[in-house]
Amino acid sequence: MNFREFVKKLEKEGKLVKIKDKVSVKYEIASIMKKLDGKPLLFENVKECNIPVVANLYSTIDLFAESLNIDKKDMIKTLAAATSKPKKFKISNKVKYKEVAADLTKLPILTHYGVDGGPYMSSVIVVAKDKEYGINSSYHRMMVIGKNKVAVRILPRHLNEFIKRGCKEVAICVGNSSQVAIASAISADIGVSELEIANALLPTEFNEIDGHVVPESEMIMIAKVLDEQHDEGPFIDLTETYDIVRKQPVFEIKKIYIKTDPMYHALLPGGLEHKTLMGLPREPTIFNEVNKVCKCKNVLITPGGCSWLHAVVQIEKKKSDDGMKAIEAAFNGHKSLKHVVIVDEDINIYDINDVEWAIATRFQASRSLVLKEKQTGSSLDPSSNPDTRETTKVGIDATIPSGHSKEDFKKNKVPGEDKVNVKKYIK
Ligand SMILES: Cc1cc2nc3c(=O)[nH]c(=O)nc-3n(C[C@H](O)[C@H](O)[C@H](O)COP(=O)(O)O)c2cc1C
């Protein structure tokens, strides 16, 4: 399903909140996005420009599951399958675009927070090509520093490598299908194309524009990678705390192509959509690693842990050390993970109270705590060492300790609790 088809579907189902009032790209749209986080929004009337803004579109796992036509509980399996079997695609050139002026002031680019260094495009995906490695697609926030110039945050991963190897021009995709949105957040091995992972998730249309292969999007920009750096930031990031100012590469927007009546996709940094996109792709990688050492049943990267730093892993415990092994495996499956809790099958990992209950009743720090000091942690964690990223990691094995009767640790039910029809008693 492409971007606008999903927006239409949500509208039909009454799940899209339409905002008709005139709203500004400076703080006003972001403030409404934050208040209505988790609800897909359509801002029909933008003060500064005549392009409508879609926001919070992929902000929950339920929305993602719906857009991918799958059951939410099959998400990990589906992502793992697509990642292990990317699907080649053909360029159909079916999608029609027209060129407009390469002028970013004509687009509804939001300024989200008071401390941000400027207006930011935060939902955009960069598609880059390398002779040997093929096509890479990844997210890169872009701070607008001129009518056709942006400072781009590029971490030392694949796009950075492509640029070092000579990539001088890229395509920037705005308003993407859910399969492209989620696949581009996956850290696939270099040489594995995230766009082929997207195509394995759902068949995707591709065009070739000015020599760039691009997935169907609402807008495509062609940008030159300049041999120039500029201050980028501050930027309120995933943790809702600010990321520092750094010198980052500058891109010059050479061309902008749009679909007829395009929509702009806004993503609130630190909001649920940001969190969902970051966390979801890590659940299958943790799942696979834990499954190598014991039977993994489910994984949740929790929104309270910024959908990045905390995970709950559910296992079917068969051996006494399964919980401790699962802790090590979870850290292997997601290198930025800081705290992990291992629980049994009877714990509802989507209910934080149930997880806390397992810690309260099944865990003893003296026998099932793992403390790993001097580890490399996440650059997103403001409490880690800012220069080295050094952090302390903690694993909590909150499974029922071996050698005890499971009965001692079960939540007891009142006889008939599941069957009673309470409505009958409330008059
Ligand atoms: C919403 C969102 C925003 C992101 N912003 C950036 C960014 O500004 N810079 C960056 O280097 N990575 C960013 N990332 C991470 C990369 O897109 C992600 O790690 C990607 O998988 C790395 O791609 P690669 O494995 O092809 O290098 C972001 C991810 C998401 C989901």
The ligand as an ORCA input file, in Angstrom:
! r2SCAN-3c Opt
* xyz 0 1
  C      13.052      8.031     12.092
  C      14.497      7.712     11.989
  C      15.428      8.731     11.901
  C      16.777      8.454     11.761
  N      17.665      9.473     11.612
  C      18.969      9.203     11.327
  C      19.888     10.260     11.061
  O      19.537     11.435     11.101
  N      21.160      9.918     10.748
  C      21.593      8.615     10.683
  O      22.746      8.384     10.356
  N      20.741      7.609     10.955
  C      19.456      7.865     11.280
  N      18.571      6.846     11.532
  C      19.081      5.480     11.547
  C      19.212      4.876     10.199
  O      18.201      5.106      9.263
  C      19.228      3.379     10.441
  O      20.105      3.033     11.448
  C      19.581      2.616      9.260
  O      19.173      1.336      9.483
  C      21.056      2.602      8.975
  O      21.130      2.258      7.656
  P      22.376      1.471      7.088
  O      22.414      0.157      7.818
  O      22.034      1.334      5.653
  O      23.572      2.305      7.329
  C      17.216      7.105     11.730
  C      16.288      6.084     11.833
  C      14.947      6.369     11.958
  C      13.977      5.245     12.042
*
